[in-house]
Amino acid sequence: MAMSAVSTLGPTRLPAAQIWLLAFVAVQVLDGTMSYVGVGLHGPTIEANPLVAWYASVLGPAVGLTAAKLFAVSCGAVLYITARHRWVAALTVLYLVFAVVPWMHVLSL
């Protein structure tokens, strides 16, 4: 009796590089979402990155922050594709520590 190909496969495990890329994208989404909320509550001057603040004020928060986050994710994808996986991991941690955590603090006040 023939077994289905699905039943013969074991559990799938993602390589660490893919996990870091997914974490990088997730941190970018968190940062973008919190930035959007923060800019909506306090205006574009609350954004620490002057270029992103300018985009948010000129293009509007939704378009400006989306453009900035899509650019960041694109850069992370280029690093991943060119096998710069440690850079993706390092940038994930840096964004988490210097963007997401500060936004959590600001938005909790």
Summary of the structure (lengths in Angstrom):
residues: 109
radius of gyration: 18.1
end to end distance: 64.2
largest distance: 67.7
contacts: 287
relative contact order: 0.16
helix: 82%
strand: 0%
